[in-house]
Structure formats: C-alpha cells, structure tokens
Amino acid sequence: MIRKVLFITLILVIAIVASGCSSTTTTNTTNPAPVQANNTTIINNPAPVNNPNPQTYTVNIQNNAFNPSFVQIPAGSTVKWINLDPIQHEPKGNVFDSGPLNQNGAFEYTFNQAGTYNYVCAIHPSMQGTITVV
C-alpha cells in the first residue's frame, strides 16, 4: 500500500514539474507594427468594434497647426493626418505615433475604443489636437 501511494505521488510530482517546463509564445497585439503603403502609414487598433459604417476623417497639417484640431468620431473610424507643410511633422498620442511625415506624407489610425485622445506634433509640441471617440 505504501508503495502505491509513493508511486502515485511520484507520478503527480513528475506531471507537475513537466507542466511547468513547457513554453508559451505571446503575440503583442496592443501595439501592432505600422504598415507603410504609398507614403501612408497605417496602424489598426485591433479591438473589435461594431461600426457598420466606418469612415475616414481627415486632419490637415498646415501652417504649423492641425486642422481641425478637434475631431469627434464614432468608434471604428479612422483618422488620416496629411502633412501639407514643407517641413516635417509627427502626430503623436498615447496610442499612436506617425513617425516623421514629410510634405504630402500621410498617416492613418483606426480608433476602436471610446475615449478622448489628446495628441501633439512630437517635433513642434505647441501643435495640439484632440480626437474624441464615441
């Protein structure tokens, strides 16, 4: 009887140790890598959204300002920044960063989570904007 108990205990210990030695792979979906296409960088926020009519809203970067500087959009919509100035600009918020945009460069980001997203030009921090997602 003692042998049976020891044998079962040994099997359980081996099973527990073996399960701790397995490896797992994690994929980072919170900050997906940007995709570059035709001078436009596109980043998609991966959270699921039920928006039957997603739209793209444009923010022009001109005369060292975001125009419009305030945009209200439904969740699942995309904002596209287009740099019309002859100097580089870089729209940057907590959830996105366009990287430097040259003249006529563009950057898109899809907002899937409701909330207020403040952003600045990382190169010219006096340039500020807000995206409100409802």
N, C-alpha and C positions, 0 to 999 in steps of 0.2 A: 504494500500500500504506500509506503514512504517513497519507494522508487517511482511509482506512478505520479505522485504529487511532485517530486523533484523533476521528473521528465516533462510534465506539463508546464511547470514553472520555467524550466529551461527553454522550452519552445516559445512560451509567451515573451520571455526576455529577448530571444533572438528576433522574434517578429517585431517587437517594439524598436529595437536597435536598427533593424533593417529598414523600417519605415522612415526613420529619421535620417537615413543616408541617401534618400532619393533626392533628385534635384528638380527644381521647377524653373520655368522660364517665364519672365514677365515682360509684357509689352507696354510701353509708355504710350497711353492714348490721351493723356491730358495735354501734352504739348506736341502735337504732331509736327513732323518736319514740313517746312514750307515746300511748295511745288512751284517751280519757275516755268512760266509759259508766255512767250511773246512779250517780254518786258513787263509782265504782270505776275506778281507773286500771289499765290492763292493759299490760304490756310483755312481749313474747315474745322470748326469746333465739333467734335464727334458725338455730342449728346443728342439723343433722339428728340425730334420735335414734330408736333402735329400741326404743320402750317400748309394748308392746301394750295396757297398761292404765294410762295416765296418770291420776294422781289429783290432787286439790287438798287441801293440808294447811293448816289454819287456825292462825294465831298471833294471839291476842287481845292487844290493848294495853290494859292495865287496871292501875290503881293504880301508874302510872309504871313498869311492867315489861312485858316481852314474855313471854307465857305460851302455850306453853312457850318457854323461852329457847334450847333446843337441839332441833333437828329433824333427823332423818335420813330422806332421801327417795331414791327411785330417779331416775335421770336421766330427763328428760322430764316430771317432775311440776311442779306449780305450788304456790307458797306464797301464801296470801292473808292479809294483815295487816288486822285490823279494829280501829279505834280506838274503844274503849268509854269512854274517859275524856272528861270535859267540856272538856279542854284539847287543843290541837294536839300531834301527834307526827309524826315524819318518819323512818320506817325508811330507812336509807341504808347501802349497802355499796359495794364496788368496782365492781360491775356493775349496780347498780340504785339508784334514788333515787325514793321515792314522792312527794316534794314534801310540803308540809304537809297532814296529814289532820285534818279537823275531827271532832268526835264523830260516830260511826257511819260515818265515811268508811272506805273500803277501798282496798287496793292489791294487785295480783296480779303475780307474776313467775314465769315458767317457766324452770326450771333445766335446761339441756340438757347441760351439761358437768360431769363428775365433779370433785369437789374440795370444799374447805372454804371456806365464805363467811361471814366474820365481818361483823356489821353493828351499828350503833348507832342511837339516835334522834339525828338531827342537831340537834334542839332541846335535848335532855336527854342529853348524851353518857355519863352514868353508866348509862343503859339500854343493855344489850348483848345480843346474841343470836348464834347460830351455826346455819347451815344446812350440813349435810354431805350431799353428793350422791354416791351410789354407783352 
